[in-house]
């Protein structure tokens, strides 16, 4: 007989999500610190290659899964889109403020919702459509086309969010068939392989310090995914999702204190609108008893 689900623990969920936000902000801050000293594709490859140690517990479940040809093709497709997304994300991190990267990254679930309606046939109700419009308006507030220069880093982040959304849609199918450890492990394997030729094409021998920083990126990213899982296990997404707004506040603070990036209130307003829309979409999916995919940096 299966055990009844544990009762919700909202405070624990909020605290775990706070820890998640701190981990992911450290990821972005370290990548910003490494900057353009290491090409984006190489930095992304080193992040995954140096974090290969975290794959060891996943090898057994992957081998026991006996993946079908169809599943391998889906994993390969997800690896391709995630590889491109990670390269664009590292590129953007070195070129635009931390707060703008964080705020535009909130668009991931918005793109995922649009893609689910187009490619998976999910219903597209008017309230969800209005939430998406609000989120896109928030993105326009951040970018302010015509009032400020749109940098390559901004375009890269818009592409990053769209590519991550495509990866999440593929993962949604795979998660219905395979254990989470297999899905996560195969992502790391395929992305490491996918990044290798891009890294080789622009390879610059990294210093020991740069390797150390990128290993820390892998550590904080892994810790962030783990604490995020604990947060979702402790409390509903409708409780934990709004806490991710703290990541934007921390990004603004770190950018101002350590990288000389002036705080931009328009970015905060735009990010708040996007997150409010995402929280509404999350709440609606929870009401519909669906299990939306969590969104996180690489």
N, C-alpha and C positions, 0 to 999 in steps of 0.2 A: 504494500500500500504506500502510495507516495505521501510525503510529508506535506502538511498544509503550508502555504507561503507564510513567511515571517511577516509580522505586522510592520507597517511603515515606520521609519524613524526619521522624521523630517530634519531634526537638528543634526543628526549624524550625516544625512545626505548633503545638507548645506555645507558642513565642515569639510567633507570629502571633496565637494565641488570647489570649495575655496582652495584646498590643496592642489586640485587639478589645475585651476587657473594659475596658481603660482608656478607650478611645473612648466606649463606651456609658455608662460611669459618668460621664464628663464631660457627656454628653447629659443624664442625669438630674439631675446637680448644677446645670447651668446653668438647666434648666427650674425646678428648685426655687428657684434664686436669683431668677429673674424672678417667681416666686410668683403670687399672685392679682392682681398689679398689672395684668395683661392677662388678660381672660377666656379660659377654656380653649379655646373654639372659635377665637377670634381668634389666640391664641398658636400653636395648631396650624396654622392657615392661613398665618400669617406664616412659620413654619418651612418649609413646603413652597413657598410663593411665593418666598421669598428664596433657596431652593435650586434654583430653576428653571434656573439656569445649568448645573447638573450634568446636566440633561436633554439638552443640546445634542448630545452624542455618540450619543444614543439616537434622535434624530429620524429619521435615515436608515433604520436597521433597522425602525422602526415603519412607515414609509411603504412599505418594500419587502415587508413581511409580507403585505399585501393581506388584512387581517383579514376573516373571514366574519361574517355577522350573529350566528351562534351565539357566536363568540368575543367579539364586542363585548358581547353580553349578559352573558357570564361576567365580562368585565372590569368592566362596570358594576356587577354584583352584588358583586364583590370590592371595588370602590371604595366602595360603600355601607357594607359591614360594616367596612372598614378606617377609613373616615371616622369612624364612631361609636366605634370602638375608640380612635382617636387622641385624640378629644375627651375620652373617659373617662380615658385615660392622663394627659393634661395636667391634668385636674381632680384626679385622685388625687395627682399629684406635688406639688401645692400644699397638700395637706391631711393627708397621713400621712408618716411618716418614710421616708427614702430606702431604708433596709434592708428595710422592709416592702413597698415597691413592687418592689424587686428580687427578693425572695423569692417573692412572689405571682406575679411574671411568669414564674417557672420552671414554672408550671402550663400554659403554652401548649402544649407538646408532649403533655401528658397529655390535655388536651381534644382535641387533634388526633388522637391515637390512638383515643379513644372515638368521635369523629366518623367516622374512617376505617372503623371497624367497623360503625357504624350506616348510614352513607350510601354508602360505597364497597364494602361487602361484604368487607372484609379480615378474615382469621381472627383470632379473639380467644382466644388460649390462656390457660390458667390462670395461667402464670407472669407474663404481661403483666397479667392482671387483678389479681394480688397486688401488682405494682409500682404500679398505679394506686391501689389501696387505701392503700398506704404513702404515696404522694404526697398523697392527700386527707387522710390523718391528719396529715401535715406541715403542710398548710394549716390544719387545726383547731388545731394547736399554736401557729401564728402568730396566728390570730384569737382563740383562747380564748374562744368565746362563753359568756356567763354569768359569766365571771371578769373581763372587761374590757369597755369600751364598744366596740361595733362602729360605726365612723364611716362616713359616706358615702364617704370615700375608699377604704375597704376594699371596700365593695360595688362601687364603680367599677372597682377593680382586678380583681375576680372577673369582672365583665362584660367588661373589656378582654381578659383572657386567653381567654375564650370566643369573643369576636368575632374576635380575631386567629387563633384556631384555625380558625374558619369561613373566613377569608380564605386561610389556608394550604391548606385542602382544595381550594378553587377553584384556587389557584395550582398545586397538584399536577397537576390536569388540564391546565391551560394549558401547564405546563412540558413536558409530553409532546408538545406540538404546535408550540411556538414557541421561538425562542432566548431565552436568559436576559435579554438587553438589552431585548427587546420586553416581556417580562413585568414587569421592574422599571420600565421607562419608562412603560408604560401605568398602572401602579399610581400613580406620582407624578402623572400627568396627571389620572386620575379622582379621586384624593383631593383634589388642589388644587381641582378644580371642585366636588367634594362639600362641601368645607369652606367655600367662599365664602359661601353663603347663611346658614350658621350664624354665621360671623364677622360678616357684615353686620348680623345681628339684634342683636348685643351690642357693636357696634364702639365702641371707645374709642381715640382717637388715640394711638398709641404714641410714646414718646420715641425719639430717635435711639439712645440707649444700649440701650433694649429691643430695637430692631430689630437692633442689632449683636450682642447676646447671642443672639437667635434665629437669626441667620445663622450664628453659631458652632455652634449646635445642628445646623443643616443640614450644616455642614462635618464635625463629629465623627461624625454619623450616617452620612454618605457614606463617610468614612474607615473607620468600623467595619465596614460591609458589605463594603468592599474587602478589609480585612485578614482578615475572617472567610472570604472566598472563598479567599484565599491559604492560610489555615490548613487548610481542608478539602481543598485541592489537595495540601498537603504531607503530611498524615497522616490516618489513618482517624478517623471521628467518635468511635469508642470511646476514642481517645487525647485528642482535643481537648475533648470534652464536659465531663469533670470539671474542667477548668481554669476553666470559667465560674463555679465556686464562689468564685473570687477576687473576682468582681464584688460578691458579698455582703459579703465582708470589707472591700473598699474602700468600699462604700456605708455600712457601719457606721462606718468611720473618718471619712469625709467628713462624715457626718451629725453625729457627735460633735464634730468639730473646728470645723466652719464653721457648723453650724445648731443647735448646742446640743441635739441629739437623743441622749438617753442610750442606750448600747448595751444591747440586749435579748437576753439569751442564749437566750430561747425562740424568738425570730425566727431566730437562727442555727441552732438545732437543727432547727426546722421546715423552714428552707430547705435544710439539709443532707439531710434525709429526702427532700424533693421532688427535689433534684438527684440523689441516689443512685438514686431510682426512674427518673428521666428517663435517666440514664446506662445503667441496665439495659435500658430499652426501646430505646435507641439501639444498644446492643451486640447485642440480639436481632435488630434490623432489619438490622444489618450482617452478622450471621451468616446471615440469610435472603437476603442480597445485594440488599436493597432500598436505596433512596437516600432517607432521610428528609429532610424540609425543615428547614433551619436555622432556629432561633428567635432573634429579636433584637428589641430595641426599635424604635420607629418611626424 
